[in-house]
Amino acid sequence: MPHITVKPFDTSLLVAGKCSEATEILFVAQDNFSSDELLGIKHDQEEFLLHLKKNSQSWLLKYDKVTRPLNVNLVKEAIGDVSKSLGLDVLQSNITIHPTKATISSRYEKTIEDFVDIQFPFSTVAIEVGFGSGKHLLHQAQKNPETLFIGIEIHTPSAAQVLKQIELLGLQNVWVVNYDARLLLEMIPSNICSQIFVHFPVPWDKKPQRRVISTAFLQESMRVLDVNGRLELRTDSPKYFWYSVETFLGEHVAKTNVEIRKNEALEVTSKYEARWLRQEKDIYDVYVTAIEKSDERVLSFDFSFGEISYKKEILDKISYKPKLFEGFFMHFERLFKIGENAILLKLAFGSFDRPEHKYIYIDKSKAYYFNSNPVKTLTNHKTHLKILEYLDV
């Protein structure tokens, strides 16, 4: 991941302002619990954070994973511009940009905010959740040029690599979204998809709450799928297979249509699946078919902060213990001070099985979610209203 290691320097040099034609420091935020600092960055019209992590012998300037853009070159350029403008003594660096490598095709990169009001250029849509290397996703897109394939992948390097492959292959019918599929699915219109692929999801045997398959995910999948559309789970994990079957047939599911197959061969095989087959591991497929039309999704939620602004009483009120409510939670994790009259709050909130992670910027005149608003879900909006109550001092 992009970073540089530098010798300790005078941090009073870190001030808001232009570092270069493309890079601007918006603010510098001091961690309330350590000597670390966050730099609010605006680079080529995109905003994100850089993390300055301080050790005794050397300091690390790196990306912040919550706000990191998919195009990693933006982070590399910003780190380089900050370093050069401050004249930092660099001990180690991995921010070299390789111009000979294929560039990311931003035309096919979508953010979750795009789906608030997006036009689908194809009449048929399919989704792949967690596409990994992209072998299956790209195969399906090449085989079905009349279908738009939306690939959702939370692992940023995998998403970036597939975007490069889309460019090299000249595909016109693939969108890539670097986000949590459990949240993105709630942004997709109802009754629009023919297929949702979930191939070999991480089993998370020790942390089952992190599994992509859940009752809520099933409900959203059935809403997004058109009648006779199909959710297709493929796994090599017996535990995950039985867990999924129990979820699809569970007491919270009123009506469903489930089909199970074992060791069915597909047209395309990933390197991991090929390895499992050589080991003679069983492969399980579970298909769930949508059997009725769903209501349209409502996304008219407001995530503004109204009259909320910075007051010192907020510092006294902030508690770093999770606050639990019926169906959702909020957890203030860190507080960063920006001078005497502004703060940056890091928090997790929303649904227990698909939480949001965000920063809230608050100064004397305004408050807003830095980098991007939460996903427009009912659960997130309920939590946002609680956050407003909490910050209104």
Buried (B, 14 or more C-beta within 10 A) or exposed (E): EBBBBBEEBEBEEBEEEEBBEBBBBBBBBBBBEEEBBBBBBBBEEBBBBBBBBBEEEBBBBBBBEBBBBBBBBBBBBBBBBBBEBBEBEBEEBEBEEEEEEEEBBEEBBBBBEEBBEEEEEBEBBBBBBBBBBBBBBBBBBBEBEEBBBBBBBBEBEBBBBBBBBBBEEEBEBBBBBBBBBBBBBBBBBBBBBBBBBBBBBEBBEEEBEBBBBBBBBBBBBBBBBBEEBBBBBBBBBEEBBEBBBEBBEEEEBEEBEBEEEEEEEEEEBBEBBEEBBEEEEEBBBBBBBBEEEBEEBEBEBEBEBEEBBBBEEBEEEBEEEEBEEEEBBBBBEBBBBBEEBBBBBBBBBBBEBBBBBBBBBBBEEBBBBBBBBBBBBBBBBBBBEBBBEBBBE
